[in-house]
């Protein structure tokens, strides 16, 4: 192949690459032009699995992913966050209203001398206060794993000791995978 031919071939390849990249950038988003775009956007915001949306609207999961990442309007996402916050605030307000009502009932039955009903009202007030604390984040409902400094140091020693031995690393990984499977 002569020098001029090689240069021409390189220019042709570069041109094809540029045209291909332009084609990718100019491609219309099939979701943006879909006649059910509003419904699709709503389901994306509701975090419906992409494969379910793709099947329902006969679109690809790749198109859904690209649309979600690049075209889903920021205002919609912000509006959905505001909606979630509003719903949470409404839930807290409802719980506070329940607490106030339960305290009123407690006051009334205490004045009447109905100790059994008063104890039941106290239990309800306690449960509602606990619910409010959970909703506000004052009480954590999950669990926490505390790792001791000794364990962290021991783990580091073990990892450093097997670092030069790939077979040992593989054996440890295999044992951990088997442990997780059980």
Steps between C-alpha positions, in 0.01 A plus 500: 500500500640835400537791745220700334261204519573449870443868568170492305387187685577665837302809398207280392502316835517827693212640293290190567569529873402869503181426305414210732550716810284774347232244420504382862472855630220593261296188564158583638412361837227242441359572845484878448304443178285218640126574510488371862800701621317646802407153622853372443650799687259439788599134524869589484449741790313228691807278448308230312760251366619597151426155359135532607465844339678378186263208466189709567586776248696290248827693539852390586643511850802682354276779368329523838833518681635772267175697526502475880863611521494773234147617429279450802426859590667619820178676595314167502763341721492798738119495499504131592738574791271781618203263477682243716589765758140626504368148548744442786398829662132405465572167666674673790213748534250214508700321769520820704123545469454141621732568793308814597169313480635208705625743768155664511341158551758419767421825687127431480517141629742594778253763623227234492716261702502231229846364568479204260405724208760755610772232477384408150509868401853529641609203288354667190670832577829316552462315167420823316797681657721209391358523147570874491856441618553243224349728236720790606811281509551529876474120530686278256309188399793318339796344668862603519803278487789629705838362399759499770841652431652159577299334223593775251870459588477119475326524163772733372773260616331206324448694175863618499625148578324339202560790258813342343323162454230508229407136570435583864293803401291283267455237770381761751262653245361157414449418868322832557274443198410153630432651840267760344318229303423317825 
